[in-house]
């Protein structure tokens, strides 16, 4: 007899646990906000730009090593970003000059633009909307018998602008 009583109690407890009646219910809402600000990141690797000396009769144009450029921007969907380059001056060996306007570049990658160096900002690339853009830039310089012996230097300043 004890067995039957315990069985009935277990059955009643199981039915009570499996019951799905809801006597009270409440809900709540929580707002989720994400603040995304404009950002810009410019990474250039592969420098410095070097030209190897060569015989002007054999090699009319000197070509540099390629720079790898990565532009990363976060902007409005229709926001335009641009990358420019300006030299600090002509190529200078401490006494003789090679005009900075003789330094040209070729590029690879969508949105990048070939051009000629100057002391005023020159366009290297323009893009619309957010994203990461990867390309390369390779410089060329006429090779001349008229160059004075020496090591010529200048600095190229890149500016990435995002609205």
Backbone as JSON Lines, residues from 0, in Angstrom:
{"i":0,"aa":"X","n":[0.8,-1.18,0.0],"ca":[0.0,0.0,0.0],"c":[0.85,1.26,0.0]}
{"i":1,"aa":"X","n":[1.91,1.23,0.68],"ca":[2.77,2.41,0.67],"c":[3.24,2.72,-0.74]}
{"i":2,"aa":"X","n":[3.45,1.68,-1.5],"ca":[3.91,1.85,-2.86],"c":[2.89,2.65,-3.68]}
{"i":3,"aa":"X","n":[1.66,2.39,-3.56],"ca":[0.63,3.08,-4.31],"c":[0.53,4.54,-3.91]}
{"i":4,"aa":"X","n":[0.71,4.85,-2.66],"ca":[0.63,6.23,-2.2],"c":[1.79,7.04,-2.78]}
{"i":5,"aa":"X","n":[2.97,6.5,-2.73],"ca":[4.12,7.21,-3.29],"c":[3.99,7.38,-4.79]}
{"i":6,"aa":"X","n":[3.42,6.45,-5.46],"ca":[3.2,6.55,-6.89],"c":[2.24,7.67,-7.21]}
{"i":7,"aa":"X","n":[1.21,7.78,-6.47],"ca":[0.23,8.84,-6.71],"c":[0.83,10.2,-6.42]}
{"i":8,"aa":"X","n":[1.65,10.3,-5.38],"ca":[2.3,11.56,-5.05],"c":[3.28,11.94,-6.17]}
{"i":9,"aa":"X","n":[4.07,11.02,-6.69],"ca":[5.02,11.27,-7.77],"c":[4.29,11.69,-9.03]}
{"i":10,"aa":"X","n":[3.19,11.06,-9.34],"ca":[2.42,11.41,-10.53],"c":[1.86,12.82,-10.4]}
{"i":11,"aa":"X","n":[1.36,13.18,-9.27],"ca":[0.81,14.51,-9.05],"c":[1.91,15.57,-9.15]}
{"i":12,"aa":"X","n":[3.08,15.28,-8.6],"ca":[4.2,16.23,-8.66],"c":[4.67,16.41,-10.1]}
{"i":13,"aa":"X","n":[4.72,15.33,-10.85],"ca":[5.13,15.4,-12.25],"c":[4.15,16.2,-13.07]}
{"i":14,"aa":"X","n":[2.88,16.04,-12.84],"ca":[1.87,16.79,-13.57],"c":[1.95,18.27,-13.23]}
{"i":15,"aa":"X","n":[2.24,18.57,-11.98],"ca":[2.37,19.95,-11.55],"c":[3.57,20.62,-12.24]}
{"i":16,"aa":"X","n":[4.68,19.88,-12.36],"ca":[5.88,20.41,-13.0],"c":[5.68,20.61,-14.5]}
{"i":17,"aa":"X","n":[4.9,19.75,-15.14],"ca":[4.69,19.83,-16.58],"c":[3.58,20.8,-16.96]}
{"i":18,"aa":"X","n":[2.91,21.36,-16.02],"ca":[1.84,22.29,-16.28],"c":[2.4,23.55,-16.93]}
{"i":19,"aa":"X","n":[1.72,24.1,-17.96],"ca":[2.22,25.28,-18.69],"c":[1.36,26.51,-18.47]}
{"i":20,"aa":"X","n":[0.56,26.52,-17.52],"ca":[-0.27,27.68,-17.25],"c":[0.6,28.85,-16.82]}
{"i":21,"aa":"X","n":[0.35,30.05,-17.4],"ca":[1.06,31.26,-17.04],"c":[0.07,32.16,-16.32]}
{"i":22,"aa":"X","n":[0.43,32.54,-15.1],"ca":[-0.47,33.36,-14.31],"c":[-0.08,34.84,-14.36]}
{"i":23,"aa":"X","n":[1.22,35.13,-14.72],"ca":[1.67,36.52,-14.82],"c":[2.83,36.57,-15.82]}
{"i":24,"aa":"X","n":[2.87,37.61,-16.61],"ca":[3.94,37.77,-17.59],"c":[4.23,39.25,-17.75]}
{"i":25,"aa":"X","n":[5.51,39.57,-17.93],"ca":[5.89,40.96,-18.17],"c":[7.01,40.98,-19.21]}
{"i":26,"aa":"X","n":[7.15,42.07,-19.92],"ca":[8.22,42.2,-20.91],"c":[8.95,43.51,-20.68]}
{"i":27,"aa":"X","n":[10.13,43.6,-21.27],"ca":[10.92,44.83,-21.18],"c":[11.65,45.01,-22.5]}
{"i":28,"aa":"X","n":[11.98,46.23,-22.84],"ca":[12.76,46.51,-24.04],"c":[14.01,47.28,-23.65]}
{"i":29,"aa":"X","n":[15.05,47.07,-24.42],"ca":[16.32,47.76,-24.2],"c":[16.79,48.29,-25.55]}
{"i":30,"aa":"X","n":[17.1,49.55,-25.63],"ca":[17.63,50.15,-26.85],"c":[19.1,49.81,-27.0]}
{"i":31,"aa":"X","n":[19.54,49.57,-28.22],"ca":[20.94,49.31,-28.52],"c":[21.42,50.45,-29.42]}
{"i":32,"aa":"X","n":[22.48,51.13,-28.99],"ca":[23.05,52.24,-29.75],"c":[24.5,51.93,-30.07]}
{"i":33,"aa":"X","n":[24.89,52.17,-31.3],"ca":[26.29,52.02,-31.72],"c":[26.71,53.34,-32.33]}
{"i":34,"aa":"X","n":[27.74,53.94,-31.78],"ca":[28.25,55.21,-32.29],"c":[29.45,54.91,-33.19]}
{"i":35,"aa":"X","n":[29.31,55.15,-34.48],"ca":[30.37,54.9,-35.46],"c":[30.86,56.24,-35.97]}
{"i":36,"aa":"X","n":[32.1,56.58,-35.68],"ca":[32.69,57.85,-36.11],"c":[33.53,57.67,-37.36]}
{"i":37,"aa":"X","n":[33.74,58.75,-38.08],"ca":[34.62,58.73,-39.25],"c":[36.03,58.4,-38.78]}
{"i":38,"aa":"X","n":[36.69,57.56,-39.54],"ca":[38.07,57.19,-39.23],"c":[38.86,57.05,-40.52]}
{"i":39,"aa":"X","n":[40.15,57.24,-40.4],"ca":[41.04,57.08,-41.55],"c":[42.35,56.47,-41.08]}
{"i":40,"aa":"X","n":[42.84,55.53,-41.87],"ca":[44.12,54.9,-41.55],"c":[44.89,54.71,-42.86]}
{"i":41,"aa":"X","n":[46.14,55.15,-42.86],"ca":[47.01,55.04,-44.02],"c":[48.24,54.23,-43.64]}
{"i":42,"aa":"X","n":[48.5,53.18,-44.39],"ca":[49.68,52.35,-44.15],"c":[50.47,52.26,-45.45]}
{"i":43,"aa":"X","n":[51.75,52.65,-45.39],"ca":[52.63,52.57,-46.56],"c":[53.84,51.74,-46.15]}
{"i":44,"aa":"X","n":[54.09,50.67,-46.89],"ca":[55.25,49.82,-46.62],"c":[56.06,49.67,-47.91]}
{"i":45,"aa":"X","n":[57.28,49.2,-47.74],"ca":[58.15,48.97,-48.89],"c":[59.15,50.08,-49.13]}
{"i":46,"aa":"X","n":[59.09,51.15,-48.32],"ca":[60.0,52.28,-48.5],"c":[61.3,52.05,-47.78]}
{"i":47,"aa":"X","n":[62.27,52.9,-47.96],"ca":[62.22,54.13,-48.73],"c":[62.23,53.85,-50.24]}
{"i":48,"aa":"X","n":[61.93,54.89,-51.01],"ca":[61.98,54.79,-52.47],"c":[63.44,54.87,-52.87]}
{"i":49,"aa":"X","n":[63.91,53.85,-53.57],"ca":[65.3,53.8,-54.01],"c":[65.39,53.62,-55.52]}
{"i":50,"aa":"X","n":[66.33,54.31,-56.13],"ca":[66.64,54.13,-57.55],"c":[68.05,53.59,-57.64]}
{"i":51,"aa":"X","n":[68.23,52.57,-58.44],"ca":[69.56,52.0,-58.66],"c":[70.21,52.71,-59.85]}
{"i":52,"aa":"X","n":[71.47,53.12,-59.69],"ca":[72.19,53.8,-60.76],"c":[72.32,52.88,-61.97]}
{"i":53,"aa":"X","n":[72.23,53.48,-63.15],"ca":[72.37,52.73,-64.39],"c":[72.93,53.64,-65.47]}
{"i":54,"aa":"X","n":[73.48,53.04,-66.52],"ca":[74.02,53.78,-67.67],"c":[72.85,54.42,-68.42]}
{"i":55,"aa":"X","n":[72.84,55.76,-68.58],"ca":[71.75,56.44,-69.28],"c":[71.57,55.99,-70.73]}
{"i":56,"aa":"X","n":[72.64,55.49,-71.38],"ca":[72.5,55.0,-72.76],"c":[71.77,53.65,-72.8]}
{"i":57,"aa":"X","n":[71.81,52.93,-71.72],"ca":[71.16,51.61,-71.65],"c":[69.78,51.7,-70.99]}
{"i":58,"aa":"X","n":[69.69,52.51,-69.94],"ca":[68.45,52.64,-69.17],"c":[68.05,54.12,-69.16]}
{"i":59,"aa":"X","n":[67.1,54.47,-70.02],"ca":[66.69,55.87,-70.15],"c":[65.84,56.34,-68.97]}
{"i":60,"aa":"X","n":[65.17,55.4,-68.31],"ca":[64.3,55.74,-67.19],"c":[64.61,54.84,-66.01]}
{"i":61,"aa":"X","n":[64.87,55.45,-64.85],"ca":[65.1,54.7,-63.62],"c":[63.74,54.38,-62.98]}
{"i":62,"aa":"X","n":[63.6,53.17,-62.45],"ca":[62.35,52.75,-61.81],"c":[62.64,52.33,-60.38]}
{"i":63,"aa":"X","n":[61.8,52.8,-59.46],"ca":[62.0,52.51,-58.03],"c":[61.35,51.18,-57.66]}
{"i":64,"aa":"X","n":[61.63,50.78,-56.43],"ca":[60.89,49.7,-55.81],"c":[59.45,50.16,-55.6]}
{"i":65,"aa":"X","n":[58.52,49.22,-55.53],"ca":[57.11,49.58,-55.34],"c":[56.79,49.8,-53.87]}
{"i":66,"aa":"X","n":[55.98,50.82,-53.61],"ca":[55.42,51.04,-52.28],"c":[54.06,50.35,-52.22]}
{"i":67,"aa":"X","n":[53.76,49.69,-51.14],"ca":[52.44,49.11,-50.91],"c":[51.64,50.1,-50.09]}
{"i":68,"aa":"X","n":[50.47,50.47,-50.59],"ca":[49.65,51.47,-49.91],"c":[48.31,50.84,-49.54]}
{"i":69,"aa":"X","n":[47.92,51.02,-48.28],"ca":[46.59,50.59,-47.85],"c":[45.89,51.79,-47.21]}
{"i":70,"aa":"X","n":[44.75,52.12,-47.78],"ca":[43.9,53.2,-47.28],"c":[42.67,52.54,-46.66]}
{"i":71,"aa":"X","n":[42.39,52.85,-45.41],"ca":[41.19,52.35,-44.75],"c":[40.41,53.55,-44.25]}
{"i":72,"aa":"X","n":[39.14,53.64,-44.67],"ca":[38.33,54.79,-44.28],"c":[36.95,54.32,-43.82]}
{"i":73,"aa":"X","n":[36.45,55.05,-42.86],"ca":[35.07,54.87,-42.41],"c":[34.41,56.23,-42.56]}
{"i":74,"aa":"X","n":[33.45,56.29,-43.47],"ca":[32.79,57.54,-43.79],"c":[31.35,57.26,-44.18]}
{"i":75,"aa":"X","n":[30.61,58.3,-44.51],"ca":[29.23,58.14,-44.96],"c":[29.21,57.34,-46.27]}
{"i":76,"aa":"X","n":[28.06,56.76,-46.59],"ca":[27.94,55.93,-47.79],"c":[28.38,56.69,-49.05]}
{"i":77,"aa":"X","n":[28.09,57.97,-49.13],"ca":[28.47,58.77,-50.29],"c":[29.65,59.7,-49.97]}
{"i":78,"aa":"X","n":[30.3,59.5,-48.83],"ca":[31.43,60.35,-48.45],"c":[32.65,60.06,-49.29]}
{"i":79,"aa":"X","n":[33.32,61.11,-49.73],"ca":[34.53,60.95,-50.54],"c":[35.78,61.07,-49.69]}
{"i":80,"aa":"X","n":[36.75,60.22,-49.96],"ca":[38.05,60.32,-49.3],"c":[39.11,60.46,-50.39]}
{"i":81,"aa":"X","n":[40.22,61.08,-50.02],"ca":[41.28,61.28,-51.01],"c":[42.65,61.16,-50.37]}
{"i":82,"aa":"X","n":[43.59,60.68,-51.17],"ca":[44.99,60.56,-50.76],"c":[45.8,61.45,-51.67]}
{"i":83,"aa":"X","n":[46.6,62.33,-51.06],"ca":[47.46,63.22,-51.84],"c":[48.91,63.05,-51.4]}
{"i":84,"aa":"X","n":[49.79,63.56,-52.26],"ca":[51.24,63.5,-52.01],"c":[51.82,64.87,-52.34]}
{"i":85,"aa":"X","n":[52.68,65.38,-51.48],"ca":[53.41,66.63,-51.74],"c":[54.86,66.44,-51.32]}
{"i":86,"aa":"X","n":[55.77,66.81,-52.18],"ca":[57.21,66.73,-51.87],"c":[57.62,67.98,-51.11]}
{"i":87,"aa":"X","n":[58.64,67.84,-50.27],"ca":[59.14,69.0,-49.52],"c":[60.03,69.9,-50.38]}
{"i":88,"aa":"X","n":[60.45,69.4,-51.53],"ca":[61.3,70.19,-52.42],"c":[61.83,69.32,-53.54]}
{"i":89,"aa":"X","n":[62.73,69.89,-54.33],"ca":[63.37,69.13,-55.4],"c":[64.25,68.04,-54.8]}
{"i":90,"aa":"X","n":[64.65,67.09,-55.63],"ca":[65.65,66.1,-55.21],"c":[66.99,66.85,-55.12]}
{"i":91,"aa":"X","n":[67.62,66.78,-53.98],"ca":[68.77,67.64,-53.68],"c":[69.92,66.78,-53.17]}
{"i":92,"aa":"X","n":[71.12,67.01,-53.7],"ca":[72.29,66.28,-53.2],"c":[73.2,67.18,-52.36]}
{"i":93,"aa":"X","n":[72.67,68.33,-51.94],"ca":[73.45,69.25,-51.14],"c":[74.14,70.32,-51.97]}
{"i":94,"aa":"X","n":[73.94,70.32,-53.24],"ca":[74.54,71.33,-54.11],"c":[73.9,71.33,-55.48]}
{"i":95,"aa":"X","n":[73.45,70.2,-55.93],"ca":[72.81,70.09,-57.24],"c":[71.37,69.59,-57.04]}
{"i":96,"aa":"X","n":[70.52,69.88,-58.0],"ca":[69.11,69.52,-57.89],"c":[68.65,68.73,-59.11]}
{"i":97,"aa":"X","n":[67.7,67.84,-58.87],"ca":[66.9,67.24,-59.93],"c":[65.48,67.74,-59.67]}
{"i":98,"aa":"X","n":[64.87,68.4,-60.64],"ca":[63.54,68.97,-60.4],"c":[62.53,67.91,-59.95]}
{"i":99,"aa":"X","n":[61.75,68.24,-58.93],"ca":[60.77,67.29,-58.41],"c":[59.73,66.93,-59.46]}
{"i":100,"aa":"X","n":[59.5,67.82,-60.41],"ca":[58.56,67.55,-61.49],"c":[59.0,66.46,-62.45]}
{"i":101,"aa":"X","n":[60.26,66.01,-62.32],"ca":[60.74,64.89,-63.14],"c":[60.36,63.54,-62.53]}
{"i":102,"aa":"X","n":[59.88,63.55,-61.3],"ca":[59.53,62.32,-60.59],"c":[58.06,61.99,-60.85]}
{"i":103,"aa":"X","n":[57.83,60.92,-61.61],"ca":[56.48,60.46,-61.93],"c":[56.18,59.18,-61.17]}
{"i":104,"aa":"X","n":[54.88,58.81,-61.12],"ca":[54.54,57.53,-60.52],"c":[53.43,56.84,-61.3]}
{"i":105,"aa":"X","n":[53.48,55.51,-61.23],"ca":[52.42,54.64,-61.76],"c":[51.81,53.93,-60.55]}
{"i":106,"aa":"X","n":[50.57,53.5,-60.69],"ca":[49.87,52.87,-59.57],"c":[49.11,51.64,-60.05]}
{"i":107,"aa":"X","n":[48.76,50.8,-59.08],"ca":[47.82,49.71,-59.3],"c":[46.75,49.84,-58.22]}
{"i":108,"aa":"X","n":[45.59,49.29,-58.49],"ca":[44.52,49.29,-57.5],"c":[43.41,50.26,-57.86]}
{"i":109,"aa":"X","n":[42.16,49.85,-57.62],"ca":[41.02,50.7,-57.94],"c":[41.05,52.03,-57.18]}
{"i":110,"aa":"X","n":[40.82,53.12,-57.92],"ca":[40.77,54.45,-57.31],"c":[42.1,55.16,-57.24]}
{"i":111,"aa":"X","n":[43.2,54.44,-57.42],"ca":[44.52,55.08,-57.39],"c":[44.79,55.74,-58.74]}
{"i":112,"aa":"X","n":[45.57,56.84,-58.72],"ca":[45.79,57.65,-59.9],"c":[47.29,57.88,-60.12]}
{"i":113,"aa":"X","n":[47.75,57.67,-61.36],"ca":[49.13,57.97,-61.72],"c":[49.32,59.48,-61.71]}
{"i":114,"aa":"X","n":[50.57,59.92,-61.53],"ca":[50.79,61.36,-61.48],"c":[52.25,61.74,-61.49]}
{"i":115,"aa":"X","n":[52.47,63.04,-61.22],"ca":[53.8,63.64,-61.19],"c":[53.96,64.39,-59.87]}
{"i":116,"aa":"X","n":[55.1,64.21,-59.24],"ca":[55.36,64.85,-57.94],"c":[55.49,66.36,-58.08]}
{"i":117,"aa":"X","n":[55.15,67.04,-56.99],"ca":[55.2,68.49,-56.93],"c":[55.31,68.89,-55.46]}
{"i":118,"aa":"X","n":[55.63,70.14,-55.22],"ca":[55.62,70.64,-53.84],"c":[54.2,71.01,-53.4]}
{"i":119,"aa":"X","n":[53.26,71.0,-54.33],"ca":[51.84,71.17,-53.98],"c":[51.18,69.8,-54.03]}
{"i":120,"aa":"X","n":[50.14,69.6,-53.25],"ca":[49.49,68.29,-53.13],"c":[48.98,67.79,-54.48]}
{"i":121,"aa":"X","n":[49.35,66.56,-54.79],"ca":[48.91,65.9,-56.03],"c":[48.08,64.67,-55.66]}
{"i":122,"aa":"X","n":[47.03,64.43,-56.42],"ca":[46.14,63.32,-56.13],"c":[46.81,61.96,-56.39]}
{"i":123,"aa":"X","n":[46.7,61.07,-55.41],"ca":[47.19,59.7,-55.55],"c":[46.01,58.74,-55.62]}
{"i":124,"aa":"X","n":[44.86,59.12,-55.05],"ca":[43.68,58.28,-55.1],"c":[42.46,58.98,-54.55]}
{"i":125,"aa":"X","n":[41.3,58.57,-55.06],"ca":[40.02,59.12,-54.59],"c":[39.01,57.98,-54.55]}
{"i":126,"aa":"X","n":[38.21,57.93,-53.48],"ca":[37.23,56.87,-53.31],"c":[35.94,57.43,-52.74]}
{"i":127,"aa":"X","n":[34.86,56.7,-52.96],"ca":[33.56,57.08,-52.41],"c":[33.09,55.98,-51.46]}
{"i":128,"aa":"X","n":[32.64,56.37,-50.28],"ca":[32.12,55.42,-49.31],"c":[33.2,54.79,-48.46]}
{"i":129,"aa":"X","n":[32.78,54.02,-47.45],"ca":[33.74,53.39,-46.55],"c":[34.39,52.17,-47.2]}
{"i":130,"aa":"X","n":[35.55,51.76,-46.65],"ca":[36.2,50.54,-47.12],"c":[37.7,50.6,-47.0]}
{"i":131,"aa":"X","n":[38.33,49.49,-47.38],"ca":[39.79,49.38,-47.41],"c":[40.21,49.27,-48.86]}
{"i":132,"aa":"X","n":[41.19,50.09,-49.26],"ca":[41.68,50.1,-50.64],"c":[43.17,49.84,-50.64]}
{"i":133,"aa":"X","n":[43.58,48.84,-51.39],"ca":[44.99,48.46,-51.45],"c":[45.52,48.69,-52.85]}
{"i":134,"aa":"X","n":[46.74,49.22,-52.93],"ca":[47.37,49.45,-54.22],"c":[48.87,49.54,-54.07]}
{"i":135,"aa":"X","n":[49.54,49.76,-55.19],"ca":[50.99,49.97,-55.19],"c":[51.3,51.25,-55.95]}
{"i":136,"aa":"X","n":[52.45,51.82,-55.61],"ca":[52.92,53.03,-56.28],"c":[54.4,52.82,-56.6]}
{"i":137,"aa":"X","n":[54.75,53.01,-57.88],"ca":[56.12,52.86,-58.34],"c":[56.56,54.15,-59.03]}
{"i":138,"aa":"X","n":[57.7,54.67,-58.63],"ca":[58.19,55.95,-59.16],"c":[59.17,55.72,-60.31]}
{"i":139,"aa":"X","n":[59.18,56.69,-61.23],"ca":[60.15,56.68,-62.32],"c":[60.81,58.06,-62.41]}
{"i":140,"aa":"X","n":[62.03,58.05,-62.92],"ca":[62.82,59.27,-63.04],"c":[63.68,59.15,-64.29]}
{"i":141,"aa":"X","n":[63.69,60.2,-65.13],"ca":[64.57,60.13,-66.3],"c":[66.03,59.95,-65.86]}
{"i":142,"aa":"X","n":[66.77,59.15,-66.59],"ca":[68.18,58.93,-66.29],"c":[69.0,59.81,-67.23]}
{"i":143,"aa":"X","n":[69.83,60.68,-66.68],"ca":[70.52,61.67,-67.5],"c":[72.03,61.69,-67.24]}
{"i":144,"aa":"X","n":[72.78,61.97,-68.3],"ca":[74.22,62.18,-68.16],"c":[74.48,63.52,-67.47]}
{"i":145,"aa":"X","n":[73.5,64.4,-67.42],"ca":[73.67,65.74,-66.85],"c":[73.6,65.78,-65.32]}
{"i":146,"aa":"X","n":[73.23,64.68,-64.7],"ca":[73.15,64.68,-63.23],"c":[74.55,64.77,-62.62]}
{"i":147,"aa":"X","n":[74.67,65.62,-61.6],"ca":[75.91,65.73,-60.82],"c":[75.95,64.53,-59.89]}
{"i":148,"aa":"X","n":[77.14,63.97,-59.71],"ca":[77.32,62.8,-58.84],"c":[76.89,63.15,-57.42]}
{"i":149,"aa":"X","n":[76.21,62.21,-56.75],"ca":[75.79,62.4,-55.37],"c":[74.52,61.61,-55.05]}
{"i":150,"aa":"X","n":[74.13,61.7,-53.83],"ca":[72.88,61.06,-53.4],"c":[71.84,62.17,-53.24]}
{"i":151,"aa":"X","n":[70.78,62.06,-53.99],"ca":[69.71,63.07,-53.99],"c":[68.57,62.6,-53.08]}
{"i":152,"aa":"X","n":[68.05,63.54,-52.31],"ca":[66.96,63.2,-51.4],"c":[65.87,64.27,-51.39]}
{"i":153,"aa":"X","n":[64.7,63.86,-51.02],"ca":[63.58,64.73,-50.69],"c":[62.63,63.89,-49.83]}
{"i":154,"aa":"X","n":[61.62,64.51,-49.31],"ca":[60.63,63.79,-48.52],"c":[59.28,63.93,-49.19]}
{"i":155,"aa":"X","n":[58.55,62.82,-49.24],"ca":[57.19,62.82,-49.8],"c":[56.2,62.7,-48.64]}
{"i":156,"aa":"X","n":[55.32,63.68,-48.54],"ca":[54.31,63.68,-47.47],"c":[52.96,63.28,-48.06]}
{"i":157,"aa":"X","n":[52.39,62.22,-47.51],"ca":[51.08,61.73,-47.92],"c":[50.04,62.23,-46.94]}
{"i":158,"aa":"X","n":[48.87,62.61,-47.45],"ca":[47.76,63.04,-46.61],"c":[46.5,62.32,-47.05]}
{"i":159,"aa":"X","n":[45.86,61.63,-46.09],"ca":[44.59,60.96,-46.34],"c":[43.51,61.83,-45.7]}
{"i":160,"aa":"X","n":[42.57,62.29,-46.52],"ca":[41.5,63.16,-46.03],"c":[40.16,62.45,-46.13]}
{"i":161,"aa":"X","n":[39.41,62.48,-45.02],"ca":[38.09,61.87,-44.95],"c":[37.15,62.9,-44.33]}
{"i":162,"aa":"X","n":[35.99,63.15,-44.98],"ca":[35.07,64.14,-44.4],"c":[34.48,63.68,-43.07]}
